[in-house]
């Protein structure tokens, strides 16, 4: 079967290639360890959400998207408002939602990587009015709004690990900061191995990204002069194998560990979900690590159950996370992290 670039990306994501690494280097040492338990759980399967993939928290809404490209909107008390969307090329459909961000309290930004379209979606009511922001930029891992009608793009086809685009999709600035490529690995395969989601600070002047090929988090600044690398933290060094087919895909080996997976900006800090387990042992994420904005390790939060994507809720000083019980059933979990 011939795989497109997007097919390859999806295959990597669904096969839980979260990082391919081995022990090595200096490891962050945290000042505190705090156990946290959920204040509340919402069973997403009761609302028809079987495989949640993205999560967004606004001042008046909580939004969840799934692998079926349906957008589910809850009130802040987690009362279901509506579900819209689906897979297709219709006016309210998507081929593959790869990233979702806020524009304001009633409008979100969605990137459909298969179609190469960035759309703004107004959900003040259930009509889901949509408008196109950028067209013709396929095969990015993520495209997210910045200030002044600019966008952050995570490109998987070039040496530009981070890009700033204008509202026509034209490149303004770029930053090449891939981890060192192993010998005898193609640039294409290495770019696939270095995919990972980014989150952007509320003022849109800083971003942090997990790099799945080495399980680390990478922090960079965004300002009027462009992009600037700040710091990188993690527990492992890079290592991965290659599956040779019509497209050479990075794959895990017996030393593959999970590392850092998802990130969120907290209150004057950065939060990153983490597991040191081998992927073959399961990929449940049961730790969230807190770093200062300049990369200093601060707190290690320990969880009883595994989580997926999560976001920090500044309004209530809480963490809201997608999760499951032993890989079964889908939940939203709310954790109070107190004064930290």
C-alpha positions in Angstrom: 0.0 0.0 0.0 1.4 3.4 -1.0 1.4 5.9 1.9 1.0 9.6 1.6 2.9 11.9 4.0 -0.3 12.5 5.9 -1.0 8.7 6.1 2.5 8.2 7.5 1.9 10.9 10.1 -1.4 9.4 11.2 0.2 5.9 11.4 2.9 7.2 13.6 0.4 8.9 15.9 -2.0 6.0 16.2 0.8 3.5 16.8 1.8 5.6 19.8 5.2 6.5 18.6 5.5 9.1 21.3 9.3 8.9 21.5 12.1 6.7 20.7 14.9 7.1 23.2 17.3 5.5 25.6 18.5 6.5 29.1 21.3 9.1 28.9 22.4 12.6 29.8 21.4 14.6 32.8 17.9 14.3 34.1 15.8 17.1 35.6 15.5 17.1 39.4 12.2 18.4 40.8 11.7 20.3 44.0 8.4 18.6 45.0 6.3 15.6 44.3 2.5 16.0 44.8 -0.2 13.4 44.3 -3.4 14.7 42.8 -6.7 13.0 42.3 -9.7 14.0 40.1 -12.3 16.3 41.6 -14.7 15.2 38.9 -15.0 12.8 36.0 -17.2 13.1 32.9 -17.9 10.0 30.9 -17.4 11.1 27.3 -18.8 7.8 25.9 -22.2 8.8 27.2 -22.0 11.8 24.8 -20.9 9.7 21.8 -17.2 10.5 22.1 -15.3 7.2 21.8 -11.8 8.3 20.8 -11.2 11.9 21.9 -8.2 13.5 20.2 -8.1 17.3 21.0 -9.2 19.4 24.0 -9.7 23.2 24.3 -10.8 25.1 27.4 -12.3 28.6 27.0 -13.8 30.9 29.6 -17.3 29.8 28.7 -16.8 26.4 27.0 -15.0 23.1 26.9 -14.4 21.7 23.4 -13.5 18.1 22.5 -12.8 16.7 19.1 -12.5 13.1 18.2 -11.0 10.9 15.4 -14.4 11.1 13.7 -13.8 14.9 13.3 -17.0 15.7 15.3 -16.7 18.8 17.5 -18.4 18.6 20.9 -19.0 21.7 22.9 -19.8 21.7 26.6 -20.6 24.5 28.9 -18.1 25.2 31.7 -20.3 23.0 34.1 -19.8 20.2 31.4 -23.4 20.3 30.3 -23.5 19.2 26.6 -24.4 22.1 24.3 -24.1 20.5 20.9 -22.1 18.2 18.6 -21.4 19.1 15.0 -19.1 18.2 12.1 -17.9 14.9 10.8 -15.5 13.5 8.2 -15.9 14.8 4.6 -15.5 17.8 2.5 -18.9 19.5 3.2 -19.3 23.0 4.6 -19.2 21.8 8.3 -16.9 18.7 7.8 -13.2 18.0 8.0 -10.9 15.4 6.6 -8.5 15.3 9.5 -8.4 17.9 12.3 -4.7 18.1 13.4 -4.8 21.2 15.7 -7.4 23.3 17.4 -6.8 26.7 19.1 -8.8 29.6 20.5 -9.2 32.9 18.7 -11.6 34.4 21.3 -14.3 33.1 23.6 -16.7 32.3 20.8 -14.4 31.4 17.9 -11.8 28.7 17.4 -9.2 28.0 14.8 -9.0 24.5 13.3 -6.3 23.1 10.9 -7.3 20.4 8.5 -3.9 18.9 7.4 -5.3 16.7 4.6 -7.0 19.7 2.9 -4.3 22.2 3.9 -6.9 24.7 5.3 -7.0 26.8 8.4 -10.6 27.7 9.4 -12.1 30.0 12.0 -15.3 28.5 13.5 -17.8 30.6 15.4 -19.8 28.5 17.8 -21.8 31.2 19.6 -24.8 29.1 18.6 -25.0 25.6 17.0 -24.8 26.9 13.4 -21.0 26.7 13.4 -20.4 29.6 11.0 -16.9 29.0 9.4 -14.6 31.1 7.4 -11.2 30.2 5.7 -8.1 31.9 7.2 -5.4 30.2 5.1 -5.7 27.7 2.2 -3.1 25.7 0.4 -0.7 24.7 3.2 -1.1 20.8 3.6 1.1 18.4 5.5 1.9 20.5 8.6 1.6 18.9 11.9 0.0 22.0 13.4 -1.0 25.5 12.4 -1.9 27.9 15.2 -2.8 31.6 15.3 -0.3 34.2 16.6 -0.7 38.0 16.9 -1.1 40.4 14.0 -2.7 37.8 11.7 0.3 35.6 11.7 0.4 31.8 12.3 2.8 29.3 13.8 3.4 26.3 11.5 5.1 23.0 12.4 6.3 21.8 9.1 7.2 18.1 8.5 8.6 18.5 5.0 11.5 20.8 5.4 14.4 21.6 7.8 12.2 24.4 9.3 11.0 22.8 12.6 9.1 26.0 13.3 7.7 28.6 10.9 5.9 31.9 11.1 3.4 32.4 8.2 1.4 35.5 7.2 -2.3 35.3 6.5 -1.6 34.2 2.9 0.5 31.3 4.1 3.7 33.0 3.0 6.8 32.2 5.1 8.0 35.1 7.2 10.5 33.5 9.5 11.7 30.0 10.4 13.8 28.2 13.0 15.6 25.0 12.4 16.0 23.1 15.7 15.7 19.4 15.0 17.5 17.0 17.3 20.7 15.6 15.6 19.8 13.1 12.9 21.1 9.6 13.4 23.4 8.2 10.7 22.0 6.6 7.6 18.5 8.1 8.2 16.9 10.2 5.5 15.8 13.7 6.2 12.2 12.7 5.4 12.2 9.9 8.0 13.9 12.1 10.6 11.3 14.9 10.1 8.5 12.4 10.8 10.3 11.1 13.9 10.5 14.7 15.2 6.8 15.5 15.1 4.9 16.6 18.2 2.3 19.1 19.3 3.0 22.6 20.5 1.1 24.9 22.9 1.3 28.7 22.8 1.2 31.1 25.8 -1.8 33.3 26.2 0.1 36.4 25.0 1.4 34.3 22.0 5.0 35.3 22.7 6.2 31.9 23.8 5.6 28.3 22.7 6.6 24.8 23.9 6.6 21.6 21.9 7.1 18.0 22.7 9.5 16.2 20.3 8.4 12.6 20.0 11.6 11.3 18.6 13.5 12.0 21.8 10.8 12.5 24.4 11.9 16.0 25.3 10.2 19.4 25.4 11.5 22.3 23.4 10.7 25.9 24.3 11.0 28.9 22.0 10.1 32.6 21.9 8.0 34.4 19.3 8.3 38.2 18.9 8.4 41.0 16.4 11.9 39.9 15.4 10.9 36.3 14.7 11.6 33.0 16.4 14.3 32.3 19.0 15.1 29.0 20.8 15.1 29.2 24.6 15.7 25.8 26.2 15.2 22.0 25.9 14.6 19.5 28.7 14.1 15.8 29.0 15.4 12.5 30.3 16.5 10.6 27.2 18.7 10.9 24.1 17.5 10.1 20.6 17.4 6.6 19.2 14.9 5.0 16.8 14.7 2.4 14.1 13.3 2.5 10.6 10.6 0.4 9.0 11.4 0.2 5.3 8.4 0.2 3.0 7.3 2.5 0.2 7.8 5.3 2.8 10.5 4.7 5.4 8.8 5.3 8.7 10.5 5.7 12.1 9.6 3.0 14.5 10.3 2.1 18.1 12.8 -0.6 19.3 13.3 -2.4 22.6 14.7 0.7 24.2 11.9 3.0 23.2 10.4 5.0 26.1 7.5 7.5 26.1 9.1 10.7 27.5 7.2 13.9 27.3 3.9 13.9 25.3 1.6 16.9 25.7 2.2 20.4 27.1 0.2 23.4 28.4 1.1 26.8 29.8 0.2 27.2 33.5 0.3 30.2 35.8 3.9 31.5 35.1 5.0 27.9 34.3 4.9 25.2 31.7 3.3 21.8 32.4 4.2 18.6 30.5 2.8 15.1 30.7 5.4 12.4 31.1 6.1 8.7 31.3 9.4 6.9 31.6 7.9 3.5 30.7 8.9 1.5 27.7 6.3 1.7 25.0 6.0 -2.1 25.0 5.0 -1.9 28.6 2.1 0.4 27.8 1.9 4.1 27.3 -0.3 5.3 30.1 0.8 8.8 31.2 0.6 9.2 34.9 2.9 12.2 35.6 2.7 15.9 34.9 5.9 17.9 35.3 6.0 21.6 36.1 8.8 23.8 34.8 9.4 27.5 35.3 9.3 29.6 32.1 13.1 29.6 32.0 13.2 25.8 32.1 13.8 25.1 35.8 12.1 21.9 37.1 9.7 22.6 39.9 6.9 20.1 40.7 6.2 16.5 39.7 2.4 15.8 39.8 1.6 12.1 40.3 -1.7 10.7 39.0 -3.5 7.5 39.7 -4.9 6.9 36.1 -3.5 7.6 32.7 -4.3 10.8 30.8 -4.0 12.0 27.2 -4.2 15.6 26.1 -4.6 18.1 28.9 -4.9 21.9 29.4 -4.4 24.2 32.3 -7.6 26.1 33.3 -6.4 29.5 34.5 -9.9 30.5 35.7 -10.1 27.8 38.3 -6.4 26.9 38.6 -7.2 23.3 37.5 -5.9 20.8 35.0 -8.6 19.4 32.7 -7.5 16.2 30.9 -8.7 13.5 28.6 -8.2 10.1 30.1 -9.3 6.4 30.4 -9.5 3.6 32.9 -6.8 1.0 31.8 -7.2 2.1 28.2 -11.0 1.6 28.3 -13.7 4.2 28.2 -13.1 7.9 27.6 -13.3 10.5 30.3 -12.7 14.2 31.0 -11.0 14.6 34.4 -10.6 17.7 36.4 -7.7 18.1 38.8 -7.2 20.9 41.4 -3.6 21.9 41.7 -4.2 24.4 44.5 -1.9 27.4 44.9 0.9 26.0 42.7 
